[in-house]
Amino acid sequence: MDAKSSYREASVRGASPMRLVLCLYEQAIEDLRRAVAALSTGDIATRTRLLNHALMVIGQLQGTLDMEQGGAVARNLERFYVLLRAGLVEAQGKQSRNILEQQISQLTTVYEAWQEVERRTEASTLPSAEAAQSGPMPSSLESSLTEWNA
């Protein structure tokens, strides 16, 4: 196990559910970036392995959705993951760098929205003066998903 893997494993132990979601997004984005690099060098085996891993990570994210409690956000995330997985399969079949880069961009947008939600959630546990400074909970996650459901 390399140092990066050891660090990631240590950071996951005891992490909040929100932090675990962020770790999965980070992993999927990293897998796809490395798959783009493998595509550029013609390394089919590495590209395939990384795309398969990204699909597995996205499947994990999808599998943890709570459709009853999650409401519209969970439904939108479900559609997002279905479209994302379909795009990755298409990118693999067409060996398309452009499609992979689009998927990375979409994942990054939703990842950044999750980061904002985490930041606001942590801020809400601060003393009231500091929490008031951070403002209301953002709808950035909901709005980030809206564009994929149009």
N, C-alpha and C positions, 0 to 999 in steps of 0.2 A: 504494500500500500504506500502510495507516495504522500508527501507532506500535505498537498492540497486535499486529498481524499481524507486524510486523518483530521485535518482542520474541519472539513465539512461534516464529518461524522460527529465530532465533538460539539459542533454548533447545533446539531439537530437534537442531541440528547437534552431533554428537559425544555425544549423549545415550545412556545405557545402554538396553538393550531394555526394562527395567522403567520407566524414565522415559518412553520412547516410548509404552508402554501407558497410563501415567498421563495423558500429553498427549492421547491419543485419547479417554480417558474425559472429561477436562475439556472437550474440544471438543464431544462428544456432549451433555453436560449443558448447556453453554452454548447449543448449537443448540436444545435442547428448551425451555429457559427463554425464549429469544427467540421460539420458536414459540408458547408460551403467551401471551406479550405480543401477538404478531400476531393470535392468535385473539381475544383480548380487544378488539382495535381493529377487527376485521373485515377485516384485511389478508390476504386469501386467498393472494395471490401470494407474499408473504414467508413466511407460515406453510408453504406447500407447499415452497418452496425450502429452508427450514430443516429441515423434516422429511425431505426427500430427502437433504440433506447428512448429517443424523444417521444415516439408514439406511445411507448409504455408509460412514460412520465405523465403525458397528457391523459392517458387512460386512468392513471392513478388520481389525477386531479378530478377528472370526470366522475370517477367512482365514489368520490367522497362528498359529492353534492347531496344536500338534504333538500329534496324538492318540496317537502311539506313546510319546513320552517324557513327555507330560503326564498320562497315566493318568486317574484319576477326576476330577481338577480340570479337565482339558481337556474331558472328556465333560460335566461339569456346566456349564462355561462355554459349550460348544456349545449345550446345551439352553436355557441362560439367554439367549443371543443370539437363538436361534430364537423364543423366547417374546417377547423384547423387540421384535424386528422385527415380529412379528405384532401386538403391542399398538400399535405406532406406526402400522401400516397401519389398524388399527381406529380409532385416535384420529383419523386423518386423515379416514376415511370418515364417522365420526359427528360430527366436529368437536367432540371431547370434551376439555374442559380437565381434567376429573377423570382420564381415562385418561392424558393427558400427564403430569400431576403424579405419578401412580402410577409411571410409567416413570422419571421423574426421580428419585423416591425410591429405586427399585430400583437404578438406575445409581449413585446416590450411595452407597448401602450397599456395593456391590461396589467402587467406587472407593476408599472409606475402608479397606476390607480390603486392597486393593492398596497403599495408602499405608503401612499397618502392615507389610506384607511388605517393602516397600522400606526402611522405617526399620529393621526388624530385620536385614535383609540388610546394610545399611550398618554397623549396630552390630557385626555379626559380624566385620567387617574391622578393628575397633578392637583395641588391645592387650587381652590376655586379661582383665584386671581390669575394664575398661569393658564388654567383651562379656558377662562373667558377670553384670554388673549388669542388662543388658537382658533376661535370661532366655531361654528356649527360643523357637524359631521358632513364631509363632502359627498356629493353625488357623483364623484368622478368615476367610480367603478361602474355605476349604472350608465353614465353617458359614454364611457369608453366602449361598452358593449353594444350600445344602441346602433352604431354604424354597421355592425355585422348582421344586424337583424332587420335591416331595411329591405 
